[in-house]
Amino acid sequence: MSDGSLTSYLAQFGEVEAQPLSKFQQVVARRLSQSWTQIPHVTHHDEVDVSAVDQHRKALAAEAKVTPVIYVAKALAILLQEFPQFNASLSEDGKSVIAKRYMNVGIAVDGPLGLMVPVLRDVAAKSLVALSAELRELSEQARSKGLPMAAMEGGCMTITSLGGIGGTAFTPIINQPEVAILGITRTQTKAVWNGSAFEPRSMMPLSLSYDHRVINGADAARFLRRLNDLLATPEAL
């Protein structure tokens, strides 16, 4: 059914209006469709304890406001080295895996043009405060429609966060040619058994979508368990 035919069909039931997508939105829609149809997605859901991150953020508050996403991005730079299958791309003919030796992390930003993914480069070499300032500048450019296309290229893995809105889990779509994307939802305080008693802990829900042609389920589970370990000692990031 063509767009015109669909509009006519829907108009039988009430008033409708065809609202054209911008060129950028059309590109995003096409790429999302390609990713979803071409990549066998699997999403692994888990929680990580970010209680130590909360305390570290308070200690840094006088110097800078560092969001939890920055801690996760910094940890991903370590994980991409420890789990090289996550820092790769599958060749177009599907016959080889292209390993990357750099660690760049994309951060999805909700802007007026839709979802944009500015890339933090050389994450392993930068401090939490420096990465926070860089993301703030890139996000402002995205929201003011001034983010250049080059700033959205070269990512190794993407983080997309709904933590400021809500939710407990979702299925993020992989940003090709990457092979994994990490979704974050709202952190909640939960009673967690520590071996002798229940204690309140800040638990962050995660949704890790990965390309099953490159990554298996056991490695995805290990990836998030290791992320939990890294976030337990944020001062070492």
N, C-alpha and C positions, 0 to 999 in steps of 0.2 A: 504494500500500500504506500503510495507516494505521500509526501507531506501535505500536499493540497487535498488529496483524497481523505487523509486522516482528519484534517481540519474540518472538511465538509461533513464527515461522518460524526465527529464529536459535536458539531454545531446543531445536529438534530435534537440534542438533548438539553441545550441551553447555550448561553452566550460564551464564546471562546475568543481568545486573542493569540495569534501566532507571534511570539517574541523571538527575534533572531538572536543567535549566539554570536558573541564577538569572535574574531579570528582566533584569538588566544584560547577561548573556551572550546572552539571547534577542534583545535589541535589537541587540547587536553582530553576531550571526549574520545577522539580517535585513538590516542595513545592508551587510554585506560581500557578501551574495548579490545585493542590488540593484545595488551598485557593479559587481560582476563581470559581471552580465548586461546592464546598461544602458550601460556604458562600453566602447568598443572599446580595450582596453588594448594598448599596445606597450611592451616593456621594452628599454631600451638599456643595455648593459653596458660598463663602461670601468674604467680605473684612474687614480688621481691620486697624485702624488708628495707625501707628507706628511712628508718628511725635515725640512723647515724647521719644520713644526708640532711635531715631536718636540723639536727644540732649543728652541723658544720655550716649550713646556710646562715643560721643565727649568728655564728661566730664571725662570718664574713660580712654581715649586714652593714657594718659601719664602713666597709671598703667598697662594696658593690652588691647589687641585688642579683644573685645568681639563681636561676630557676632550676628545678629538678631535671629538666630536659638537658641542660648543659652537663650535668653530672653523668647522665646516661650517654650522651655523645662522647664524652671523654673516656668512659668505660668501653664504648664500642671500638674506639681506636685501638685499645688493647686486645679486645676480643677478635678483631679482624686480623690481627697477627697470630693469635693463638688458634683460631679456626679459619684457616685460609680459604676453605670452600665457601665461606660467606663473603669473602672479598674477591669475587670472581665474576665472570660473565660467560655464558654459554655461546659458543660460536654460532653463526647464522645457520650453518649446515648441521649443527648439533653433534659434530664429531670431535670437538675438543672444548676444554675449559680454559679460558684466558685468565690467568692469575694476575692480580694487581699488586704492586709493591708500594702503593701509596695508600693513605688512610684519610679519605675525605668523607664527611657525613652530611647528608642533606637533611634539612629541617623543614617540614611542611608548614606553610604560613597561610592563614585564611585572609585573603585580601579582596579588594573590590572587583578584581577581574576573576576571582575564583581562587582555587588552591594553587599556590606557587611554592617551589622547593628551592630556596637558596642553599648554597653548599658552603659549609665550613671546611676550609682546606688545611691540610697538615695538622689535624686535630691533636695528634700525639705530642707535638712540639710546643703547644700553646697552653697557657694556664687557664684555669676555670674563669678567672676574671676577664682575661683577654678574649676568650671565646664568647663570654656573655656580652661584652661590648660589641664584638663583631656581629653577633646574631641580632642584637638590638638595631644596629645600623642597617643590616640587610632587611630586617622585617619592616623598618620604616620605609625603605625604598620600595618594598613590595606593596605596602599599603598606600603609597603615594604614586603608584604606577610607574616608578622610576627604576625598577630592577632590570638590569640588562640580561639578555638571554645567556650570556657567557657566565653570569653568576649562578646559573642554575644547571650548569654542565659539570661533568667530572666527578659526580658522587659515587661512592662505593656502596653505601647503604643509607636508607632514609628512615628518619623518625617522624611519626605523625602523632600528635597528642590531642586528645579530647579532654585532658585532665581539668581544664578550666571550665568545661561545660558540664560533663558528667558521663554516665555510662559505666558499665562493668566489663564489657568486652565487645570487640567488633572484628571484622575481617578486612584489614587494609590491603589494597591492591599494590603489587610490586611495581616499582618504578623502573621499567626496562631501560638499559640492559643490566640492571642490578638483579640479584637473585634472592634478596630478602628485604623485608621492611618491618620495622618495629612500631607497633601501635601502643599508646599509653592512654589509660583512662584514669578516673579520679582516685587519688589516694584516700584510703579510709583507715581509721583507727580500729584495730581488731584485737581481741583477746587471744594471745598466742601462748601455747604451753612451752615453757622453757626447760622442762625436765623435772621441775618441782612445784611450779605454780604457774598460773596464768598471769600474763603481764600485757599492758597495752603496747601495741607496736603499730607503726605506720606502714601499711601494706599497699604497694603500688601494683595494680593489675596490668599485665602486659599481654599483647596479642602479636605473636611473631608469625608473619606469613612468609613462606619460603618456596622456592622452586624445587619441586620434588625430583626433578631430573638431576639436580646438582647436590642437594642437601637431603639427608635422610632424617627421619623423626627422632632417632636417638641423639643425633648431633644437635638438633634444635633444642631438645630438652637439656642437654649438657650446656649449651650456649647460655640459656637463661639461668641455669643454676650457677654458672660461673659469673654471670652478671650480678647475681645476688651477692656473691662473695666479694666482688669488687666494690659494690656500693656499701658494703659493711665497713669499709675503711676508706672513706672519701678523702681523707687527708693525704692518701697515697696516690691519688689520681693526678 
